[in-house]
Amino acid sequence: MASQGPAAAPALRTIDAMSTASTPAPTTAGEIVDEFLRLVMIPDPDAARRYTAPGLRITFTGKRPMKDPADTTAFNKARYRWVKKRIERTETVTATRLSNGAAPEDGDVVYSLGTLFGEWPDGTPFEGNRYVDRYVVKDGLIMQMDVWNDSAEWLLVRAGLAKP
């Protein structure tokens, strides 16, 4: 498994959603995912869409099927007053060529791991909410996105339905 970013004790990266600095276009699968996340957390689903393939398949928390970055933005808008990500690391499992030299059917698999921070709809702040996102990237486009995080557990605790 090839890993992108520092190997030991990586610094946490908060997605700088408001950055307007000109940066080179992402070229690796990990860079594509990081830029997609930066855009989707602004939120700017229209700009994020340029990194997605036609027929994008999204499975969001709770096994919710979605088809477009705007769907995730709408879900987050209903669940949080605002939310951002602190990326702890981005890991890429690079697809290998088949024995006949052809590209594999699936693409590279990229994992983004870290924590969420923000505010619940009532304005209560939170941080340290773990997340794992899994992406399949092929030919420079995100084909599949799977999202998991602890928000539902945290909401159960807030409602008194689970113990911390």
Secondary structure, DSSP 8 states (H G I E B T S, - for coil): -EEES-SSS---EE--TT---------SHHHHHHHHHHHHTTT-HHHHGGGEEEEEEEEEGGGEEE-SHHHHHHHHHHH-SEEEEEEEEEEEE-----TTS---SS-EEEEEEEEEEEE-TTS-EEEEEEEEEEEEEETTEEEEEEEEESHHHHHHHHTTSS--
